[in-house]
């Protein structure tokens, strides 16, 4: 397939093709770190993202990234500033189409630009499943969190609720039980759907109070979270909490990967090897969009650095 064979539609102006060594899809910690390294390698690189920082921007305070203490948003601004310093072009666009070409890949973006690139790093991350209840968005970063590993420390000796009954919810409840005074585990099922070994540990923790057959209705507070409204036993109840951790799963943003037929697992995560290589030559992936045990800024950053090195080696013929 070549540039002339793409069905782009009449509205797309393709008299000019923009050529790159590397295009990075996604502007979170993995994508921005890949951009920094690609710039230092002297690659002509572009990064496509509508929002630099990704879900890292949601972290009210980051204290587990070496040498830094502050908001996730400020940290991501530092990442972006450094990437731009090394000559990476930031393209504030949506990705419309991605196709493989005989000499690389063709990316079409919402500004109607057509980009040809020798290599691609997919670092689009995941989208957390939301409860879609009143107060959820209002208190994000003010008591509402989607990452217990990131934010548990800020609720030391306080009372919190964890929403969900799967493995991620049970792991979060166990982590929080070691830091907080009380954890309400709120889920719709008759019992948790986590692994038996996890469930046994949850049941052994006196700090974890199981609220099964329960639906979260609303999150309330003034400046920060103060209570969670739930529906249980055909009546409304109030749980006095300082934090609400939402652990009902996430969705890898891998629709773009499907356009070129990348190998995905049953949950939609991209398969990579230790060098962040996918099953298609010239395509690499990093960050939360790949399967990993620990999804943290520092982990995503390291994966982005590895992916950039692999892309550089590919372009250099190493």
N, C-alpha and C positions, 0 to 999 in steps of 0.2 A: 504494500500500500504506500502511496506517496501523497504529497501535499495537494496535488491536483485532483486526487480521487476522493477527498473528504467532502462529505455532504454537509456543508456549513450553512446553507440557506442563502437566499439572495441578499439579506440584510447585512451579512458579514463582509466587511471590506478586507480583502486579502491580497491587495497589490503589494504590500510590504510584509515580509516575514522577519520576525525578530529571532536572532540566533543566540543560543547560550550553550555553555558547557554543561551547566547544571541548573535545573529548576527544582526548587524545594516547595512542596505543597504543604502548607501549614506553618503557622507562626507562633507556636508554643515553645516551651523550653528545648525540645528536640530540634525543631525546625530552625530556631534562632541560633542554637549552638552549631548546627550544621552549617549555617550561613557564615558564622564567624570563622570556622575552620576552612570552609571553601574559599573565603576571601583571602585568608592567609596563604592558601595554596596557590593563589593567583588565578583561580578559575573565574571565568565570566559567569556569574551566578545571579539568579533572580529568585525571590521568595514571594509566593502568592498567598495572601491572607487578608481577610476582611477585618480581623481583630488580632493585633499582635499581643502575645501573652497567653492566649487560650484560657483554659480553666485555671491556670496558675494565678490569673488575675483575681480569682475569687478568694484566695487565701488572705485573711485579714492580717495575719502575722506569720512570717516564715522564720523559724529559728533552727531548722535542721539542714540548711544549705550552708556549707562551710564558709566562714568569714563574713556572713551576712545575717542581719536581724532587722526585719521590717516587713512591709506588706509585699504580697506576691506581685501586685501591679508595679510597684517601684522596682522590684528586682527585674521584671520582664522589660521595663523601660531601659534598664542598664544593658540587658542582653541586646535589645534592638539597636541602641546607640552604638554599641561595639560592632555589631554586624555592619551597620551603615558605614562606620569608620573604615572598615576593610573593603569597601567598594561594592557590597551586595545591593542590588536594586530591589526595593520593596514595591511590590505590585498590589495595590489595594483593590482586588478584584475577586469575583466568584469564578470558579472553574466550571465552564459549560461542557467541555468535551476533552477527552484524552484518548489518543490513538497511537498505536505503534507504527513507526515508519521504517523503511529499509536502513536509514542512517540514524535512527534514534526515535524520538517521540514528538508528537504534535499536541500542543495544549492550546485550546481556545478559551479565552476569558470573556467576562461580561462586558468589558470595554471594547469588544470586537477585535482585539489583537489576536494574531496567530503567532504562536511561539514555537520554534523548533529547538529542541534540546537534545544533547547527546546522552544525558543521564537524568534521572529523576530520584528524588528522595521524598517518600510519602510519610508525612508526619502530621496527619490531620487529627490525631487523638481520638477521644471518645466523647460522647454526649451522655451525661448522667441522666438517668430516668428521674423525672420529677413527679412529685405527688400531685401538683397542680391544685393546691389548696390555698385558701386565703392566708396571707402572711408569709408564705414560703419565699417569694422574691423579695419582699420588703425587709426581711431579716437575714438575708444572705450575707454572711460575714459579720453578723451581729447576733450570733447564736445558732443560726442555721448553717450546717456544714454537710458536705458530701464526702468528707475524708477524715475519718477518725485518726488515722496515722498522722495526718498533718496537724490537726487541731486539738487532739485530746488533752494535751498539756495545759491548755488555757482554761480547762474546766476542773482543775484540781480541787478536790474537796467540795464539789458542787453536785447538783442533781441534773441528770440528762435523760433524754429519751432517744432510743434508736428505733428507726422505722424499718421494718423488714424482717423476714424470717429465714433467709437463705444463708449461705456460707459467709458472705461478706458482712451481713448484719450480725451474725453470731460472733465472728472474729472481732468486729468493732465493739460489741458489747463486752467481750472478755477483756479487750484492751482498756476500755473505759472503766471497767470494774476495778482495775488496778490503780486507778488515778482518782476517780470520783467517789462521792459518798453513796450514790444510788444510781442505778441504770434501769429505766423502764424499757423493756423490749416489746415493742408494739407491732403486731402483725395480724393479718386477716385470717390465717389458717387456724385449724384446731391445734396444730403443733408446728414447731419450727421445721423447715425443710433443709436444714443444714446436715452435714455428715454426722453419723452417730457419735463419732469421737468428739466432735465439737459440741454436740448437744449434751453429752455427758458432762463436759466441763462447764457449760452454761448452767446446767441444773445444780451443779455443786457450788456455784457462786451465790452466796446469800445476798450479795449486793444487787444481783440481777433479778428484777421482778417481771415475771412473764404476764403480758397482757395479750392473750390470744383472742381470736374472733373479734378483733377490734379494728375500727377504721379511724384514721386520723382525719379530723374535720377542719381545723383551723389552728394557726400559730398566732399567739397574741403577745403583746408587750408594749412598752413605751419606746425607750431608746434601744433596748435589747429584748431578747426573748424572755418572757416571764411565765408563760404557760402554754400547754398543748391541749387543745380541745379534742376529745376522742368520742366515738360512739361505741358503746359496749352495753350488752344486755338490754337493748332497746331503749337506751337512755344516754343523754349527754353527760360526759364527765370531764373534769378539769385536772390536769396533772401539772403541778407547780414545778417547772424545770428552768434551768438556765441555758440549756442547749438542746437542739434537735438535730440528730445525725440521721440523714436520709440515705439508706443503704438498700435500695430496691433494684440495683443493677445498673449497667451502663451499656451503651450501644457504640461499638467502634464505627467511626465515620469512614467506612470502606467502600462506599458506592463508587467512588472514583476508581478504586483498585479493580472493581468488577468490569469496568469499561475495557480494560486490556487483558482481562482473564487471569489476574493474579491468583495464586493458590491461597485460599482462606480456610480457617478452621470452622467448626460447626457453629461457632458464635460470631464469626465474621472478622476475627483477628487475622492479620497478615502473617504468613509463615516467613521467618528469616533464619539465617544461620548466625554464627558468632560474629561475622563481619557485616551483619545487617543486609546481606544479599537476599533477594527474593528468588523465586523460581524463573524470573525473566531477566535476562542479562541487561544490565544498565539501569535496573530499577532496585532501589534500596528503600528500607522503611525503618522508622525509629519512633520511640516514644510510646504513648499509651495505645496506639493502634496495633502494636505487636503484643504477643502474649508474653507477659512477664509477671513474676511473683510480687514485685514491689513497684508500685506506680508512684514515683516521687520525682520532684524536679531534678534532683541530682542524678537519678538513674536515667531519665529522659535525656538529660544533657550529655551524659557519657555515650549513650546510644547515638545521638546526633553527631557527635565527634567521630565515632567509628564509621558511621554511614558516609560522612564527608570524605574521610580518608579512602574508603572503598571506592567512592565515585571518582576521586582524583586518580587512583590507581587504574581504574577502568579507562578513563579518558586518556591517560598517559600510556596505556598499553602495557602496564606492569603486570 
